[in-house]
């Protein structure tokens, strides 16, 4: 959670500094946030979440950890789909790196290790 907020500060600092000049109360802050479109809000949140996931799980540590986890599934890989595997893999990843299951899933999806390993997964449909 703190890493997510740091992501907002690092990625959105310029916008935040402009907003902070306008905000005088909690009510004003709510108005500024509610004025953003839903898509814009989701985009900003996704950026902060991705920043946090890479901060908490840098590739140099993350890739070997994920390789170890995926090796445990190698024998059954062809029977699984990505949607079967991601929530499962996100549990040890989230626990080890201190992130939520959805954040861990997002981090896994961005990993080259995952993309390479996932080629052997059963295709949906």
DAQUIFEN-V932516 format. One record per helix or strand of 3 or more residues. SS is the DSSP state (hx for helix, st for strand). FROM is the first residue (numbers start at 1). LEN is the number of residues. Records with the same first field share a line. If there is no record, write none. Layout:
# DAQUIFEN-V932516
SS=FROM-LEN, FROM-LEN
This chain:
# DAQUIFEN-V932516
hx=2-21, 26-10, 38-19, 59-13, 74-6, 82-16, 101-10, 112-7
